[in-house]
Amino acid sequence: MSNWRVQTKNKIKELKKQGFYKNWGKKEFDLIIFFIYPNLKIDNEWFKKRINSYKKNAKILKVKPPKVNFFLYPSIEIGKKLGTTPAICFIKMKEIHGHLNQSPGHELTHILLGKINDSKNLPGNGLWQEGLCTYLNGTNTNQKKHALSLDISEETFNIPWESWSNHLPGSLYPLAGSIVQYIVKVYGWNKIILFLKKLRNSAKNQNKISLQIFKKSLEEIQKDWLKWIKKG
Ligand SMILES: [Zn+2]
């Protein structure tokens, strides 16, 4: 786990012990219980977007969506003042600490992926989790266009995907989103879900699984994806 994740996790534990969240508001829906920063006013549309995105993505990923506790902060800055970074998902605890301006679906998709495979096989910060959560983030962003609009170097485009199995830099989430976009387009969801289910031990077997399921190595798929993305 990266440093900010460990710090945030510990700080949240401490805040809970101190009873910090006791005076937060509560809004309960069938699948998500929102705990809301004191006096924060949110319109119903905001909640609806999260719930709809969660349900829609559960169907796409063919999982039963578990009930989630969602702690909502007004902004990432307010969280940082408290010593946390509220853009985090604890998959096993089924708990999200998020802020108002995040995309509707990103963090919730992490919870759904936890139903497909354990995070020791499919790491939370790795290419596959972050690519899927970015692609399914509930906005209409075209990840290919988004990735191309960033100043990503030629070198970065060519880094073998395997080197990101455990930890993908935050600046590359759109790139990861475009990888998922491509694989969905060419191979479809059934094969992707099967691929995710079969990953073992921090995705160490991903090349072998890729050959089995996509009938191509990841290296070959990366070359195909490069051609596709370079066409713009
Ligand atoms: Zn994420």
Residues whose N, C-alpha, C, O or C-beta is under 5 A from the ligand:
A	BS01	ZN	E130 C133
